[in-house]
């Protein structure tokens, strides 16, 4: 089972959620801005045959997952032509591999492949498009895309970066498996994302004043760390920028008091160099879940449990402000190692085989542009091909 699955409550027997974190990024970003005179009004993608073969061969190594099986099936049935493409049938959001066909030399979709290995457009609506391209070099895959007319409200708006820099990292870098750093353009009003009566509102009081824009400064950071020891769940922590400790600290206390009217928890006070806080012991909702918080001068740290908090603030965070981009990174080699440790520690017969990633590292960058959001995704290949073997049309 993927290490990322261990950070969430179980939902059926879905396989390899960690795989889909990256594959979903690729499926949505394996793309590039087309020239202004070429406008697509459909969801479609195209690739040179060598590029498509290389990418499918990498996906086929993702153990016994659906995406790997589909990639192997597609490899065995690829038409023998220089450029292939697929268009989504009416009503379908993304064309699948089964829709692959040879593209004629004068096909506008195929002509987009002239200077790239892959091109893609996801047309969710006439005004909501993700368009881009990808190339493969000696280090791996690099994708660039433009997200046109991104939403200004709702959960997806959290991925629309501000032109203001997110600021320095507040979570320790050592041992990070996954890291996300963002300052959304519309701020971070988490209370507005939890409808009245929703599960987040009922269980965790996400409509509390603590999570309103008046308290939060608008930037946030999240990290998943390696387990503290074999058999433990990965450690999780977030850091929320706050406007001031004077307003945030009372809001935290009110939040905890309100939480105690529903859940039987015992706050255990703690003091750290970053500030004071507490761990809420006895909240037996999820495995190893005993959330801790610390309120500092400019940030509120919240963790899955005491071990997560110790890891998150164990070493000084970066003192250098980030560039004005949102950023997410995954250490896929470390995730692979952690998955194997968790699988062995589970002792469950027939447990899923840990994923053997074809990439070592994935990094996603989002930057606000005048016409939308510029997106960059890099997948560093575990066994990169020689430069001469880099795929081109």
N, C-alpha and C positions, 0 to 999 in steps of 0.2 A: 504494500500500500504506500502511496506517496506520502512523504513527510508532511506535505501541506494538508492532506486529509486529516492528519492527527491533530491539527489545530482547530478542527470544527467538529460539531457533533455528527455522528454517523447518520447518513441518509441512504438507506438501501445498500447495494453492493456495487455502486458505480466505481469504475476502475481508473486509477491513475489521475486524480485531479491535478497533481503537479504537472503532469504532461500537458494538460489542456491550458494551464496558465500561459505556457510559451506558445503552444500550437495555436491558441486563439489569437494571440498577438500576431503570429505569422499570417494566419488566415485573414486577419483584418488589416494588416499593415504591409503585407508582401505586395507592394505597390508603389506607384510613383506618379508625380504630376505630369499630366499630358500637356502637349503644346496647346495654346489658347484656341487655335483654329480647329482642334479635334475635341469634340465634346461627346461623351458617352451619356446615354440616358437609360442605362440598364446596368445591372450587376453582371460583371464579366471579368475574365482574366485570360491571359495568354502568356506563352513562354516559348523560348527556343527549346528544341528537343533535348540538346545536351544539358541545359539548365534544369529542365523538368526532370530528367532522369536522375541527375545529381541530387536534387531536392527530395524526390520520392525515395531514393536509396537511403537517405538519411532518416526520413520519417519511418521507413520500414524497419529500422533497428529499434524502435520504441517498444520492445518486448511484445507481449500478446495483447496489444491494445487495438481498439477499432481503427484508429487512424493508421496504425502499422499494417493491419490486414488490408485496408482499402488501398494503401500505397503499394503493397505487393501485388494486389490484383491489377491495379492500373499499370504497373511496370510490365506485366505480362501481356497487356493488351494495347500498348501504345501504338498508334498508327505511325508508319514510317514516313514522316514528312518533316521539313525543317522547322516549322512553326505550328504549334497547336494552341487551341483556345477553347473556351467554353462560355456560353451565355446562359443566364438563368432563365428558365421558363417564366411566363407571366405569373406573378404572385409569389415566386420563390425568392428569398433574400440573397442566396449565394449559390452559384452553379457548382455542382459536384463533379467528381472525377468521371462519373459515368457519362457526362455531357461532353467530354473531350472530342474534338474533331480537328482535322487538318484545316488550316486557314489558307485561303487563296492569297496570292501575292498582293492583290489590290484590296484586300480586306482591311479597313481602317484599324480594326482591333489588332491584327497581326503587324501592321506597320508601326504600332507603338513599341514593338519589341526591338526595333532597329538598334538602339543604344543601351539595351538592358537585357537581363536574363529573364525577368518576370515583370509583368505589368498587371494591375488589378484596379478595379473600381467596385466599390460597394455603394449602390444607389438606394439608400433606405427610403428616400423620398426625393421629389424634384429639387428640394433645397438642402438635402442632407447627404453629402457624398464624402467618401474616403477614397482618394485616388493616389496611386503611387507606383514605384518600381523598385526592383531589387537586383543587385549584382552579386556575384560571388568572386572573391579573390583568394589569395593565398592564406588569408586569416579566417575566412569564413564568409558568411552572408551579411550584406549591408542593405537595409531597406530605407527608403525615404518616401514620405507620403504627405499629402495635404488633406486635412480634415476641414471641409468647407462648411460654413454656417453651423458650428457646433451649438448644442443647446445651452441656454442660459439658466436653466432650472432643472431640478431632478438629480438623481445620482450621477449621471454621466457628466453633469456640469462640474463635478469635483475633479475631472480630468482635463478641464480647460484651464491652462495656466494663466496666471496674471503676468503682466509685464514687470512686476516687482520681483526681485530675487527672493527665493524661499528663505535665505539666510543660512547660517552654519548648521551642520548636523548636531543634534542633541542626543542621539543614541550612539553608544559605543560601536565602533566598526568591527572589533574583533569577534570572530565566530558568527558573523552574519550569513544566513542562508539567503534571505530575501530582504530587500530594503526599498522603501518608497519614500519620496520626499516631494511635497507639492505645496503650492500656494494657489488655490483656485481663484480664477478671476472674480467670481461672484462671492468670494469669502467662504467661510466654513460654518454655516448655520445648520448644524446637525439636527437641531430641534425641528427645523422645517422639513427634514427628510423623513421624519417619523410621524405618520398620520395618527390622529387621535384613535386610541383603541388598538393600534398595531402591536405586534409582538414586542418590538423594540421599546415601545412606550410602556406596555404592561410589565415586561420583565425587568427592563433596565432603565426606565425613566428617561428615555432619550429626548423627551420633550421638556425635560427639566431646564430651568434657567441656566444651569451650568453649561449646557451645550448650545446656548443661543449666541448670536453674532455679537451681542453686547459684551460678552465675556471673552470670547475667543478672538485672537488677533488675525486669524485667517490662514495660517500655515499649519501643516501637520506632517508628521513623520511616523513611519511604522517599520518594524523589523521583526523577522523571525530568526531566532538563533538556534545553534546546535543544542541538543539536549545536554543537561548538566552531567548526566551519567547514563550508562547503558540502561535502556528500558524506560527512561523518562520521556515525557512528551517534549517536543521542541518548545523553547521559551519565546514568548511573544510580548512585545512592548510597543507603546505608541507615545509620542510627545506632541502635545497640542500647544501652539503658541497662544499666550494669553495677553490681555491688554495690561493687566497689573495684578500683582499678588493681592492687593487690597480689595479688589472686587472678586477675584477668583476664589480665594480661600474661604470666604463666607458661603459662596455658592457651592463649593465642594462639601462643606459641613451640612448645608441644607439638603444636598443631594443624598448624602449618606444617611441622614436622619430619616428622610422619606423612604429610602431603600429599606431601612430597618423595620418599617411598618408592614412590609410584605415578607421580607426574608429574615430568618433567624441568623444574624451574623454578629460577630464580636470584633469590633475594631481594635487592632493591636497597634498602638502608636509606634512610629519610627522617626528617626532623625538621620538625615544624610547631608553631605556637603552641599547638595543642590537645594535642600529645603526640608521641611517637615511634612509628614503624612501619616498613613496608616495602612495596614493590610486587613482586609475583611475576611476573617477566618470563619469557617463553618458554612460557606455558601456552596453547597454541594449540588451544583447544577451541571457541571461538565467535568471531565477528568482533570484532576490536579488544579482546578479553578479556585483560586483564593486571591482575588484581585488586590493589588496594592496601588497606592497613588502617592505622589510627592508634588507639592506645590512650590515652585520656585519663583524667582523674580519675573521671568519672561516665559515660562513654560510650565505645563502640567504634565507630569509623567504618569502613565497608567500602564500596569503590567498584568499579565495573566496570573502570576503568583510571585511569592518572594524571590524564587530563583531567577525569574525573568527580570525582576527589578534589579537584582544584584548584577546581572549580566549587562543590562542596558546602561547602567551608570558606573560600571566597573572602571572604565578608563576615560580620560578626558575626551569629550567630543571635539570635532573639528572646530577650530576658531576662525577658519576662512569661510567667508560667505560663498554660497553656491552661485554658479552662473544663473541668469534669469531663466531657468528652465525647470520643468518638472522632470523627475528622474525616478526610474525603477530599475533595480538590478537583481539578478538571480545568479548565485554561484551554483551552477548545475552540477559541477563535480562534487562539491560539498553536500548538496542535496542527495546525490546518488549514494554517497558514503553513509549519510544519516539514514536514508531509506533502508539500506542493507542492515544497519545496526538495529533499527526498530523491528525489521522483519525477523531477525534472529531472536530478539528479546521477547517477541510476542509469543513464540512457542506454539503458534496455531498451525496445525497440520493443513497443508494446502493453501497457505497464505499466498497472495499474489507475489510474483517475482518482482523485486525492485527494478525500476526502469534503468536501462543502460542508455544514457543520453548520448546523442551524436554530437552534442555541443558542450563546451566547457563553461561558457558564461553567456548570459543574455543581458542586454542593457537597452532600456527604452528611454528616450528623451522626448519631451513635449515642450514646444516653445510657441508663444503667442505671436501670430503674424497678422498683418492687416486684413488678409482675406480668410482667416481661419486659424488653424493650429498646424504648425509644422511638426511632423513626427519622424523620429529616427529610431530604427531598431537594428541592433547588431547581434549576430549569433556567432560567437567565436567557435570554430569547428575543433573538435577534439583531435582529429587527424587531418589537418588541412592539406589540400592537394598542392603539388608543386605549382609555382606561378604559371608555368607553361600550360598547366592543365586547367587553369581557371576557365570557367565556362563562358563562352560568348556565342553570339549567333553566328 
